[in-house]
Amino acid sequence: MEFNDNNALELDIALELSNELEAVNADAEVNCRVNKRAIDLMRSRGLLAMTIPAIYGGAELDVLDNLKVIEQLSYADSAIGWSAMIYSKTAHLGAAMPERWARQVYSHQGEGEGEMASCPITAAAAAPTGRGQKVDGGIIVSGRWAWGSGAYHADWIAGGTLVEDNGEIVRLANGQPAVHLIFFKREEVLLHDNWDPSGLRGTGSGDFEVTEVFVPEGRWMILDGTSRMIDTPLYRFPALSYFAAAVASVPLGIARRALDDFQVLVSANGKTGKSSKTGNLIVQFEFGQAEALVGSARHVLWGSTGEMWKKIICGTDVLIEDKRQLRLAAVQATQMCAQAVAMLYSAAGGAALQGHCSMQKHFRDINAATQHRQVGREFYRLAGGARLDGESAGLL
């Protein structure tokens, strides 16, 4: 299998649909969820099947191509890109379910334009706030999960769960609790309308809940970093590494859009927003620095991801150091993009305060994205500890 440096068809489709997706999703900020027409448009063109296994009818897209599509969708609209990231991340995890259940969850559900047009959508919150009890034939689960991004449009919704068997928490071989990512049918889940943030408003990331739902044996995967049912490169790519890189792809898209929107704002005003020649020079400097930050962020994220992907397709073992470098790249890329948008927001001056100014939305959205745990600043410490004394390596 060769490393592919050419754009995937899905990226061309994302570029083609960008303006239309932005237009149909114009009400997402008000409704606090992505417009169903945007979801249907992405699904109909195969953009929500990127990490669904090929054996179940999905695209099984190369990691870098998948991330570039997420970035482009985020450029069009942050909530659309975030939702695509969540759906891709969940399908990447869901591929580790036993084939019987993975095929049931990810098999196509209807007719559409092309093989992947009717792909199911899965969303998940992996934090283990669910509790399960082993019973004959499966598990009975109750729980409530925060951060249910994209759940309104999902066919299946998964939640991280700790499971008891004979009064004891089921554990991994290393003694840590085994976090089961359990998949529920949409009709088994109660969605709470409690999402009202300042940034990423359109993602619909409210709570979801189940009460004493019976889940048949095996309709889950274990979040231990080693679960795998399909031995192809995409699913040999470490799940947490993919998750971090996918989350970081959203700020890349937001920041790239902020650069372009700032340029349009300056052109519309006929000046750089400052009244003096010195002020103009300062804004030019800040714009150039912001552009350098975003370019560097893309380079470091794509570079680290590409190096890991090459090792996987060449059959070379992925080491802790590879995971450490990719995690650092994801966190640093996110921080650099947030810094760039903050500079642009400041340089825009009073114009950025207006509700119709896109710079305000970019600022709110990117600062919301930095709060995701997978790209949080805590990973600087964890990555440093992994190198200095081997601590916390399993969290990378």
Beta strands, then each sheet from edge to edge (+ up, - down):
strand 1: 122-135
strand 2: 138-145
strand 3: 156-165
strand 4: 168-169
strand 5: 179-185
strand 6: 190-191
strand 7: 208-216
strand 8: 220-222
sheet 1: 4+ 3- 1- 2+ 7- 6+
sheet 2: 4+ 3- 5+ 8-
end
